[in-house]
Amino acid sequence: MADPTPPTFLAATLLHHSTPPPATRPHVTLTFAQSLDAKIAGAQGRQLILSGKQSMVMTHWLRTLHDAILVGINTALNDDPQLNEPPHHLPRPVVVDARLRLPVTCKLLRNFQGKTGRRPWVLCAASLNSAFLERKSALEAAGARVIEIPLQSDEQPEGRLPVPSILHGLRERGVNSLMVEGGARIIASFLAESVVDALIVTVAPVLVGEAGVGYQYPTSLSENGDVLPKFKAIHTETLGQDTVMSFASIPW
Ligand SMILES: NC(=O)c1ccc[n+]([C@@H]2O[C@H](COP(=O)([O-])OP(=O)(O)OC[C@H]3O[C@@H](n4cnc5c(N)ncnc54)[C@H](OP(=O)(O)O)[C@@H]3O)[C@@H](O)[C@H]2O)c1
């Protein structure tokens, strides 16, 4: 990152809600890059580098402004991200991985072992299954901190950790600001819970086509206009070929 300070519009977006985070959760920034036809990945989830160089630098700055960065397990498996930006502040990597599918060879763990990244936290559901316990021991031996997230009810879809419990668990452990990077299911889950304080979307001038992966807002919520999450536009910036739009949530 050649520039010595982050782009000013990032601070304006993040500080829009200047109150301290609630006791039950961190401040949440949701950010992702999408094509003109609203796809965040290619067919079969193939990783697409949608952001150009300048908006990638903006995303790197955004990472340094948060205590932790969260991704879903499919993103961790598919993209094997590093989620850090040495030598700047290293945010805590967090993987939402109910069934502990994260491989011990992933870059997040290799970075931690090589002292170029912080210890990854892996959020899972409690289980006494012997194969699960073996995977848990292997991840812990490789350096991960495995954190069990309580399920709220039997109605929780299988493999889904409840977003409020995820956020509460992170806040309890000292995370005051969280950047959520995707993928599609995680984006949908966080939007559905109306816990997104700042939303930063990079739109790249490309079309991916209908086989690409987009995020879906749950139909049962969007049918009722009263409960749609609302955002206020804060800023639009052109970075190279990309358009970066930032929004802040509007209280209900
Ligand atoms: N363009 C971008 O900015 C961007 C950013 C990040 C990722 N991506 C792309 O997104 C794709 C992955 O997206 P994805 O939707 O397949 O996977 P994802 O959102 O990365 O991970 C979803 C998985 O996380 C687990 N999970 C546990 N609790 C959850 C909850 N409350 N809500 C949602 N998921 C929960 C589930 O795993 P189990 O199945 O084990 O239960 C679920 O299948 C990749 O292709 C990646 O390249 C794009």
The ligand as an ORCA input file, in Angstrom:
! r2SCAN-3c Opt
* xyz 0 1
  N     -16.362    -11.288     -4.775
  C     -16.146    -11.273     -3.473
  O     -15.967    -10.200     -2.877
  C     -16.089    -12.566     -2.710
  C     -15.722    -12.546     -1.349
  C     -15.696    -13.746     -0.649
  C     -16.034    -14.934     -1.290
  N     -16.389    -14.923     -2.597
  C     -16.773    -16.178     -3.284
  O     -17.889    -16.738     -2.602
  C     -17.892    -18.149     -2.878
  C     -18.277    -18.900     -1.619
  O     -19.585    -18.529     -1.229
  P     -20.555    -19.608     -0.582
  O     -21.888    -19.005     -0.446
  O     -20.439    -20.879     -1.354
  O     -19.888    -19.924      0.819
  P     -19.508    -19.053      2.099
  O     -20.525    -17.986      2.324
  O     -18.076    -18.686      2.035
  O     -19.628    -20.175      3.253
  C     -20.908    -20.712      3.527
  C     -20.787    -21.879      4.469
  O     -20.477    -21.421      5.791
  C     -21.121    -22.262      6.730
  N     -22.025    -21.498      7.590
  C     -22.165    -21.724      8.922
  N     -23.017    -20.867      9.444
  C     -23.461    -20.068      8.434
  C     -24.398    -19.006      8.382
  N     -25.051    -18.545      9.471
  N     -24.643    -18.445      7.186
  C     -24.008    -18.858      6.082
  N     -23.106    -19.873      6.065
  C     -22.834    -20.478      7.256
  C     -21.883    -23.313      5.943
  O     -20.958    -24.392      5.822
  P     -21.369    -25.939      5.873
  O     -21.794    -26.210      4.460
  O     -20.149    -26.644      6.313
  O     -22.492    -26.083      6.823
  C     -22.088    -22.648      4.607
  O     -22.255    -23.552      3.547
  C     -16.497    -18.515     -3.349
  O     -16.612    -18.899     -4.699
  C     -15.698    -17.235     -3.229
  O     -14.781    -17.082     -4.296
  C     -16.421    -13.761     -3.326
*
